[in-house]
Amino acid sequence: MASEPAPAQPPRKISLPVSVVTPSDVGRLVHELEVLENDLIQLRMQKTDNGQPKLAFSKGLERIGELNKFNLSLEADRLTLKDFLVGVRQKAPVLHISFNSEPSPLFLDKLMLWLRREIHPLVLLTIGLQPAIGAGCMVRTTNKYFDLSMRQTFIAKRPLLLEQIIPAANEVLQP
Amino acid sequence: MTIWWLILILASIGSIGIGFIWLAVRIGSASKKTESDYSAEEAADRDVEHLFDATFREELRNRGRLHFEKIIGESAMFLQQDLRLTTSQLNDYMKSEITAKLQAELSNYEQSIMDAKDLAIESIQKTNSLIDEQRESLTEQVRQEIIQEKQQLILRFETNMADIINHYVMAAVGEQIDLSDQLEYILGEFERNKDAIIEDLNHGI
């Protein structure tokens, strides 16, 4: 008597921690999982009586496991996570953002939190440096370029600037 | 005129001299007559000749000589006076002529100098007026170029005002504003462009 097949579980909603910012971060996690699988296979081949080997994970992998309630000791969870990360690496939207200086991790955490909440839950970033930007940033998406620098704000407020500058200039030029 | 006077005086002196020579020859030829040449009348004349003997003739000759010398002396004196007068007149004439000539030449020279001076002044005035015109033209040109340059600078400033102010702000307070301080501004800008970003990402995906 064949057993009744288990009902198909809805796909787990997996999210990325804010510490995973760039495609490289995702790639590192995928690589770590692959290395981990290889190590486990080798350990199984050299199976001893010591029982289940103790696995060591990086902080990033631990964080994504905790966030999504994965037991990384289980192969199924590791495979699910790996498939998810490979999918993210291949399909997640990537924003290229340029700042005038290197952003701090805290800043990136806050930014990623907002981006994943407002733009896309799996969005990734590549960070660039453009010292000429000044304040703000430049954002390049797949097809567009967004100037979110203060320069653009000044351009938008040009009439106000002229209104303030012209009387000051006249005062200087005609003492 | 003085030269003609001199020539006239010399001619009169010459004619007087010739007259005296002619008189002496006549007197000499009269004494050479021989006794055969005279007739009875000649005998009467011999008495006369006795009166006009050699002594008397010599006396007459001496008197004539003295008279001739006197006339010669007077003539020489007159000639000398005339010569002095003529010389002085000639000097005066030469002085006046030379003075007149010199004055004429000097006046011509002065006139030439004045003409040259006028010409030089006219040339200088033309040059000055030309320089003034060129200066005014150059001044106007420079003024126009300055105005044009000023307008270009203002236009360039207005065109690049955002960059200039941004650069100035960053130079002034850039080091005091780090990215953490800019987070609110950046998130605000993201919020403003959120729809466009999402739309483009969805198209890309």
Interface residues (C-beta under 8 A of the other chain):
Chain A: K91 P93 L95 F99 N100 S101 P103 S104 L106 F107 K110 L111 W114 L115 E118 I119 H120 V123 G134 A135 G136 C137 V139 T141 T142 N143 K144 F146 L148 S149 M150 R151 Q152 F154 I155 R158 L161 L162 I165
Chain B: E158 M161 A162 D163 I165 N166 H167 V169 M170 G174 I177 D178 L179 S180 Q182 L183 Y185 I186 L187 E189 F190 E191 N193 K194 A196 I197 I198 D200 L201 H203 G204 I205
